[in-house]
Amino acid sequence: MITISYRNAKVNLAEQVYEPAEDSYLLADAALELVKDDMNVLEIGTGTGFVSAVLKANRNIGLVATEINPCAASCAKSNSIDVIRTDMFTGLKSNHQFDIIIFNPPYLPTSEDEKIPGWLNYAFDGGFDGRKDIRPFMEHVSAYLKPKGIVLLLVSSLTGIKEVRKEMELHGFNSQVIASKKCSFEKLVVIKGKVINST
Ligand SMILES: C[S@@+](CC[C@H](N)C(=O)[O-])C[C@H]1O[C@@H](n2cnc3c(N)ncnc32)[C@H](O)[C@@H]1O
């Protein structure tokens, strides 16, 4: 079994599960800046559990994750993440509210012939514009956020950063790019969203 180490966390990888890459590291670092002890954190689409594991290894927090890919859900479990195998928020109790909700979604624009076979497709396939999962995420996320809670979303220049921020605004969120990294063919950014008027 292959295991990677980062910021006090050790994470097992597995077949058919997204291997942590530049996006995962950028999001983990940005989240670590904002997550404080005693917060309750939700990660959607945890994959191996990498981002959650980094947070848990460095902060004393409550953390729950969800994941649609059953191979990823069992990998995250093996990395001691409390993960629910479900589609986005579906398996969560509706009265469960969090200080921070984190999502590194499948964000690449993907045509029918670019889809890959098997569960790993869920890690990459952002639909025709890369925002297929961002739309339902932004539509439902407020119900799971504490009044002053924040959202951290990782996206790429290929997803359309301006369009993602517009989608956030449409659902009542202020947005701010808090981290970015230029990679070979794209720029990755972490966008922080806060409900407008939550001060
Ligand atoms: C880009 S990968 C990120 C994985 C991990 N969070 C990381 O940063 O390394 C996106 C993850 O979201 C999961 N996912 C995609 N759609 C989902 C959905 N509707 N509900 C829950 N998880 C989903 C995928 O299976 C995949 O593990």
The ligand as an ORCA input file, in Angstrom:
! r2SCAN-3c Opt
* xyz 0 1
  C     -10.990     16.448     -7.257
  S     -11.398     15.090     -6.215
  C     -10.823     15.722     -4.633
  C     -10.543     14.662     -3.600
  C      -9.960     15.175     -2.279
  N     -10.885     16.062     -1.608
  C      -8.658     15.890     -2.506
  O      -8.651     17.145     -2.422
  O      -7.653     15.209     -2.752
  C     -13.192     15.236     -6.074
  C     -13.811     14.207     -5.137
  O     -15.214     14.486     -5.016
  C     -15.937     13.270     -5.095
  N     -17.293     13.600     -5.553
  C     -17.670     13.969     -6.810
  N     -18.989     14.228     -6.849
  C     -19.463     14.005     -5.593
  C     -20.755     14.100     -5.002
  N     -21.824     14.458     -5.718
  N     -20.885     13.815     -3.684
  C     -19.802     13.443     -2.949
  N     -18.550     13.325     -3.452
  C     -18.380     13.615     -4.770
  C     -15.127     12.416     -6.056
  O     -15.430     11.052     -5.969
  C     -13.702     12.770     -5.636
  O     -13.257     11.935     -4.602
*
